[in-house]
Amino acid sequence: MLIKFQFIKKRIVEKHEIYFSSKVDFQEAKYNFYISLQKSKMIINYLQNSNIGITKTKLSRAIKMHINTLSKYLNILIKINIINKEKIDNQMLYFLEEKFLIQSG
């Protein structure tokens, strides 16, 4: 009924149906979907408490997440501009984007 009268929209993201206000664009809805996932929250929370970058291996051990699962979520969070990666001294380090730190704090 809400979809029929265009109060909300329905889209598929990563094999999940997401419902969101018709006033919100799809990119924002997708952004909210990804940051609401438990695994994304674990990564974001850990990086908020670390002001220095961290390697994927150390992050995987710290939050007890398989490296392949972590890679999937890091790539998603990089794509939506929450996490940044930088190569420093032959190591790929992951950081939260500054603008995300400002939004969260």
N, C-alpha and C positions, 0 to 999 in steps of 0.2 A: 504494500500500500504506500509506504513512504517513498519507495523507488518509483512507483507508478506516477505519483504526483511530484516527483523530482525534489523531494526534501533531502534525500540522500542519494549517493551514487554507490555502485558496487563495481569493483575491479578485482582482477586476479594478480597477486604478487607472490612469486615463489610458491606456486601451487596452493596459495591461501586466498580465500575470498576476504577482501577488506571492504568495509562499509564506512563511508565518510560523508560529511556534510556537502551538499551541492555547492556551498559557498567556498569550499576549499579546493584548490587545484590538485590534480593527481600527484604531482611531484611532492607537494607538502604532505599529502596523505601517505605516500610511500616512505618519505623521510620519517614520519611519526611511527609508521609500522616498524621500520627497522630499528629505531632506537628504543622501541618498547619491548623488543625481544629480550628474553632473559640473558642469552649469551652476549648480546651486544651490551647490555647493561653491565655485565661482569667486566667486560673489556674496558668500557668507558670509566667505570668506577675505579678500576685499578689504575688506569692512566691519569685520572684526576688526582690520585694520591702520589703520583710520581712526576716530579717536575723535570726529571731527566728522561731521555728516551730509553726504550727497552727493546731488546731483540725479540724476535718471534719465539725463539726457543725458551728464553727466560720467562716471557709472558705466559707461554703454554704451561710451564711448570708451576708458575706462581698461582694461576687461576685453575689449575688442574683440568685443562681442556686439551683434547687431542690436537696435535699440530695441524692436521688437515682441516679440522673444524674451525680452528682459530684462523687459519689462512682464508677460509671462505668468508668469515665475518669481518676480518681485517680488510679484505678487498671490497666488501660492501660498504664498510664505514669510510674507506678512502674515497670510494666513488661518490658518496653523498657528502663529502667534505667535512667529516667529523674528525678523521684521523689523517695525519700526514706522515709520510715515511721519508727518511733522509739517510743517505749513505755517509757514514762518518767512520774514518779509519777502517775501511774494509768491512764494516758491519752495517746492516740495514737496521736502523732504529725507528721505532714508532712513537709518535707523540700525538696528543690531542691538539686539534687546531685551536689557536688562541680565541677565535670568535666563539667556539663552543665552550671554552672555559668561562668566558664572560657571560654567556647565556645561563650557564649552570650555577655560577656563583652569585 
